[in-house]
Amino acid sequence: MPYSIMLDAGHGGRDPGAVYNGRQEKDDTLALTLAVGEILQNRGVDVEYTRTTDIYESPYQKAMEANNAGVDFFVSIHRNSYPADNAVSGVETLVYDLSGIKLELAENIAAQLETVGFVNLGVKARPGLVVLRRTRMPAVLVEAGFINSDTDNYLFDNNFDDIALAIADGILDTLGIDTEPDVPVDQNPPQGRGYTVQAGVFRNGTYADRLQNELVAQDFPAVVSQDNGLYRVTAGTFSRLDEAVRMEQKLKKAGYQTVIISEQT
């Protein structure tokens, strides 16, 4: 019997959530939630949503929806905010308390988001949050970067698909479900495109060099590239997706968090 999960896009309708330069949290959360849900459904997870359009429901209503649906897990997706603009950046995952499978789920999601380039601010206990306190199943609230951080918004906009995949992979890792779908060996990318496997993204080049050296010492073809102030560590370039998948699986078995990147060749 497949696992079931309720995905909650934070805020909605008359409640925009955090707002920054005209950007509204409720829009970012809805787009990201639907993208995560599509990935999970493709991997055999039964997905339900508290909302799929711009409507308002109270946190209590959302918790009751999950309870009434009898789902196995509840994940609420938000964007964070800080009193001073561009003062803080990074992802947080929130749980009722630091115990059980919900803690593992929160840690796995945060670790996957870190591979996309976010600072991992860790898992925090927030027993006062209604969607964490009133849900009867393991529940996690994901703060997918600060909406009033230009750095986090750049990552959110330019790595949207990778962020959705990272959250989904964190969930799938916790459920023990293979994070990679079966890929036909003859599947080729469109002409002019290829694949690489990202093993880490850093703002400090020293950390990127350290990871590269660590991977090279294990015979992985790791290189460092710089783009918009970020240092990316990747392993290999491939003309076919199945080749990239095999490299990713090797890296994961070695203990590294990875993302497959499609790029122009």
N, C-alpha and C positions, 0 to 999 in steps of 0.2 A: 504494500500500500504506500503510495507516494506521500512525502511530507507536504504539509500545507502551511502557508505563511500569509499573514495579512501585512501588506505594505501600506504605509500611511505617508502621504505627501503633506508635510506640515503646513498649517494655516490654510488659507483659501477663502474665497468669497469676500465678505466685508473685512476680513482679517488678513492684511497683506503680509504680516510678519515683519521682519526687519526690512528697512528700505535704505538704499544708498544710491545717490545720483540717479534717481528714477527707477532703479532696479528693485524689484520686489521679490522677497524670499519665496512667496507662494508660487511664483512662476517657475523659479529654478527648481523647487522641490517637486513640483508636479512633473516637469519634463524628466528629471532624473529618476523619479520613482517609476514612471512608466517604462523607461529604458531598462532599469534593473529588473522589473517584472517580466519583460519580454525575454531577457536572457534566462531567468529562472524557469519560465514556462518551457523554453526550448530544452532545458535540462531535466524536464520531467517533474518539476515542483508545481503543486497546485497553488496558484496565486490568486488572492483576493485583494481588493483595494478599498480603503476608506473613501477615496474619491478619485475619479478619473477626469473630472472637469473642475472649473473654478467655482466651487461651492463651499459654504462654511458649515462645519460641524464642530461642536465643542470637543475638547480633549476627552471629556467623560463619555460623550457619544461614541467617539472612536474606540475607546477601550471596551465599551459595551458591545459594539459591533464585532470586535475580535472575539470577545467571550461568547457571544451568541453563535458565531460561526464555528466555534470549537477548533480553531486553527492551532497548529503546533508551535508557531513562533509569531512574534509581532516585531516589525522593524519600522520605525518612524524616521523619516529623512527630513533634515532641516539644514539651514545655513546659519552660522553663528554671527554674532555681532559684538562689538566692543565700544565703550563710550567714546574713545578717541579713534578717528579714522586712521588706517594704515599703521596702527600701533602693535597689533597682534595678528598672526596668521597661523594656520594649521587646522588639523582635524581633531575633534574630540568624539569619543563614543561614551554614552551615558547609560547606566544601568541602575536598578533599584538598590542593589548592594553588590559588593565585589565577591560574588560566589556563584558556583554552579555553571551550567552550560551557557547561560546568558553572558557571563564574564568571558568565556572562551569565544563566544560569537562576537562580542565587542572587540576583543583583542585581535581576532582574525580579520575583521573588517578594517580596523585601524592599520594593521600591518600591510594589508593590500593597498590601502589608500596611500601609505607612505611610499610605496614603489612608484606611484604616479608622480610624486614630487612634493606632496604635502608634508609639512612638519607634523609629526605624530605627537600630539599633546597628551596622549594617554587615555585611559579609561577612568571615568569619574563616577562615583556613587551619587545619585540624585533621587533620594527616596520621596521627595516632595512632588515630583512630576506625576501628574495624573495618569498619563499613558503608561508609565512604568509602575505606578502604585496599584492601579485598579485592574490591570490586565492579569489574567489567571495563568498565562503561559509565559515562557521566557521572552523578555522584551528588551529591545535595545533602541536607543535614540542616537542617530548618526548626525553629527554636525559637520557637513561637508564643506569645510572652509568658512572663513569669515566673509560675509557679504560686503563689509566695509574695508576689505583689504584688496588693493589692486593686484597684489601678487596672487592671492587665492582666486580672484575672479579671472585672471589670465589663465591660470591652471584649469579652472572650471570650464571656461569657454573653449580653450584650445585642446583640452584632453577629455572632453565630455564622455566620449565612448569608452575611454580607458577607465574613467572614474566609475561609470555604470558597471563595467566589467569587474572592477576591483571590489565593489560592494557585493556584487553577485558571487564572485569567487570566495570572498570571506564567508558568505553564508553557506555556499556549497562545501567548502573545506570543513566547516563545522558539522554539516550533515553527513559528511563522509561520501559525498557524491563527486564523481570524476568531474573536474572543472573544464575538461576539454572534450567537445563533441567528437565523434568519429569523423575523420577527414579522409575522403578518397585520395589514394596516392597519386592520382593523375590530375588533381585539382590544381590549376595554374592561375596566377593572378592576371588581371587585365594587363595588356601590353604596357610597358613602361612603369610597372609597379613591382615591388618586392617586399620582403619581410625581414625584420630583425627581431631579436628578443632582448627586451630591456630588463636589466637586472637591478637598476637603481638610478635615482635622480637626486642630485645634491645641489645646494647653493654654494657649498664650499668645495673647490676643486681638489683639495687635499684628501677629502673623504672619497671622492670619485677615484682618484689615483690609487688609494689604498684598496678599494674594492677591485679595481682592475688588476692590480698585482696579485691579489688573493685568488682571483679567478684564473689568471694566466698560470699561476703555480699549480693549478689543478687541470691544466691543459684545455681550458675554455678559451676560445678566440675573442677575448674581451678587448674593447677599445673604449676610449672616452671621447665624447664630442661635446661642444658647447653651443647652446642656443638660447638667446634671450636671457642670459645670466644664469642659466641652469646647466649643470654638468651631467650628461647622461652616460651611463655605462651600459653598453650593449654587447651581445655575443653573437657574432656571425651575421651574414647577409644571405638571404635565401630567395630563390626564384619561385619556390613552391611553398604553400602553406604547411603541408604535411612535414616538410623538412624543418620548418621553424617550430612546429609542435614538438617534434622529437628533441630538438635542442632545449626547448622550454621544460620538457619532462625531465631531462637530465639535470638541469639546473635546480628544479624543484626537489628532486631526489637528493641533491647535494645540500638542500636547506635554504635555497634562495627564493625570494618572492619575485615573480616575473610577470611581464606583460608582453604580448606579441604586438609589434607595431607594423602597420602597413605603411609603406613610404614610396615616394617616387624613386625610380632608379635611372 
